[in-house]
Amino acid sequence: MNQPQADFAIIGGSGLNELATLEQSSFCELTTPWGSPSGAMMLGIWQGKSVVFLARHGRPHHIPPHAINYRANLFALKQMGVRQIVAVNVVGGIHVSMRQPGQFVIPDQIIDYTYGRSNSFCDIEGETVRHIDFSFPYNESLRQRLLDAVKKLKLHCHPSGVYGCTQGPRLETAAEITRMQRDGCDIVGMTAMPEACLARELDIAYASLCLVVNPAAGLTQNIISLAEIEHHMQQGMGTIKEILSTFLSDAVYARARE
């Protein structure tokens, strides 16, 4: 039996565990040399395009960022023929212009603060070590196509930014955010790595659409409220889906070039 194929995938994070907009959808369960992905992937049609949706935290949301089997997730998508991925991430805002909840950022750089995560496919005995170029971690063609979709909707979006990826699942201390500011981070999240570098190893074009849901720790007088984060996630996910729908319906969907 032939494996169903799709060129494009959406990886959903916190707040996006389901994608009801997929038509003719069905679940696909795959196994990989690195175990099982976060959950059964959903294959369906959106805006006339074949799309795979994967909830990185599982369905329902139960896998913390540091425990996600990123290798199984990315390898399973590769098995399905995926060549382009848009990852949806919720983040905290560090840069003064990115602290207001509800803003969108399409990052162009990453600083990795995680540890102990399996971040390569090259650790199997006999496997050739591959030293990928990771100077520019996000696929520029795919980023620009996302920006085109945002502009068409007349939404405000930061067209670049440095994503600082922390270990989680706890939020950061104020001192850690101060250090990240000095390092040049604009936003902070917990799932961009090793997702982005694994996609690069597999030659899959990868970009991220980030929703700011809170100012990062210590940048306001208030303690971070998880209830407020949840509120802003739910408020912003409808717009996230509009952006993705526009992205898929436009000519910007043309195959990304490395």
N, C-alpha and C positions, 0 to 999 in steps of 0.2 A: 504494500500500500504506500503510495507516494505521500511524502510529507507536505502538508499545505505550505504555500510560499507567500511571502509578502515583502515588498521592498522597504517599507517604512514601519517604524515602531515608535510608540510613545511609552515612556517609562513614567509611571505616576508615583508621586511621593505622598507625604502626609496631606490629607485633604482630597486626594484623588486616587481612591482605591477602586473605583468602578468607572466605566465609561459607557453609560447607557445609550449614547448617540451612535454606537456601532450597530449597523444593520446586518441581518443574516449572520449573527455572531455565533461562534461555537468555541468551546474550550479545547485547548491543545495541551496535552501533558507530555513532556519530553524528559528524557534522562540524558545526562552528560557525564564525561569523565570526572567532573568535579561535583557530582551529586545532582540534586533536583533544584530547579529555580525556586524563587520565593513562593510561587503558586502557579496554578494552571494559567497559561497565557490565553488571552481572548483574541481570536481572529475574526475580523468582520469587515464590513464595507462602510466607509465614511467619505462623503463627498465623491462617491464613485471610485475611491481608491481602496485597495486592499491594505488593511492596517492591523498590526499586532499591538495589543495593549498588555503591559506587564505592570502589576502593582509591586514595587520593590519591597514594601514592608509586609506583603502578604495580604490575604483577603480572609477575614477582616485584618486590619492593621495590628500586627502583633510581633513583628520582628524588629528589634532595635537596630539603629544604623550600624553599629560595630559588628553585629551578628549576621548581617545580610550576606548571602552567598553570591557575591557579585560575579564571580567567575561563572557559576552555573547560569545566572541570569543572562550574561552577555553571550556565552557560548550557545545557549538555547536559541537566542535570537539569530545568531549567525547560522545555526542549523536550519532556521526557517527562511533563510535567504535575505535577511534584513541588511540593507546597505546604508540606511539613514536612521538616526535616532534623535528624537527630541525628548530630553529629560525635563520633567517638571519638578522644581524644587521650591520649598518654602524656606525663607532665610530671615535672619535678623539684619538690620541696617546698621552699618558702622560709619560710613562716610556721611557727613552732615547733610548732604543732599539726598541720601537714600534711607533716612530713618523713618519717614512717614509710612505707616502701614497702608497697604493697598497699591504701592508703586510696583512697577515691573522693571526687571534688570535682565539684560542678555549679556552675561559675563564673557570676557575674552581671555581671562587668565585665572590661574588657580595657585594657591599656596597650600600645601598639604601638611596638616598638623596631626594626622592620624598615626596610629602605630598598631602593629600586630595584624594588620589586614592583609590577606593574600592578594597581591597586586600585580601578578604576572601569570601567564600560562606556561612560562618557560622553566617550571620546577619539576617536571616529570623526567625521570631518568631516560637519557637518550634524546631528549628534546633539544633542538638547537636553540641556543640563547639568542634572543632578538633584542638588540639595543635600539628601541624606537626613538625617533626625534619627537620630543614633546615640548619643543620651544613654544608652540602655540597650541594649547591643548584642545581648543574648540575649533571645529571646522568652519572656516570663514565664509564659505559659500552658503552653508546652511544657516549660519548666524544672520547673514544679510537677508536671506529669504524670510526668516522670522521677523526681522525688522521691517521688511516690506509689508508683511501681513499686519503688523502693529500700526504702521503708518496708514494703511488703507482704512483701518477702524478709527483713525484719528485719536489714538490713545497715547498718553505720555509714557515713554519707556526710556530708561537709561541704556544707550546703545553699547556700552562696554562697562567693565568693572572687574575687580579682582575678588574672586570667591575664596575665602579662607575656610578650609574644610577641617572641622574638629572631630574628635573621637565620639562624643556623645556617650550615652543618651542624655546625660545631664547638660544643662545649659552652661555657658562659660562664666567665669568670674569676671568682675570688673577689671582686675589687673590683666587678665588674659586678653580682654578686648583692647586695653591700652597697648599691650604688646603688638596685637594684630594691627592696630592703627599705625604704629611705628613701622611695621613691616609693609604697609601699603595696602592692606585688605580693605575692601569697600563693603562687602557683605559677608555674613558668616552662616554656614550650614554644616551638615553632617554626612552628606551622601554623594558629593561630587567625585570623591576619590574612594576606591580605585576605579569607579565606574568609567570615568573618562579615559584613563590610560589603558584599561582593558579593551575598550572600544577601539582605541588606536592600534593596539596589538593585532586586532582582528580586521583592521582596515575598514572599519565602519565609521562613516561620518557622524559626528556627535556634536550636539549643541544643547544649551540649557536655557529654559525659560523660567526665571525666578520671580516669585511673589514675596515681597517684603511683608512680614506679619508682625514685626515688633522692632523697636530700637534695641540694639544690643546692650548687654549688661553694663550698667554704670553710666550710660549716656543720657539718662533722664533721672529725675528725682524719685521715680517710682520703681517699685519692685516689679519684675516681669510677671504678668498675669497669664496663666495658661488658658483661662477662660477667654481673655481678650485675643490671644493667639488663635484659638479655635474660631472665634467670631470672624476675625479678618481672613482666615483660611476659607471659611464658607462663603464670605462675601466675594472673595477674589476668584474662586474657582470657576464661577460662571463666565467671567471674562477670559480666563485661561482657555476655556473650551471654545469661546468665540474666536480667539486668536488662532487656535489650532485648526478650527474649521475653515477659517479664511486662508490659512497657510495651505491646507490641503486642496482647497477649491481653485486656487490661483495657479498661474503659470509658474509661480515660485516653487512649485512642487517638483520641478524638473530635477533630474538626478544630480546630487551634489558631486562636485569634483574635488578630489583631494588636492 
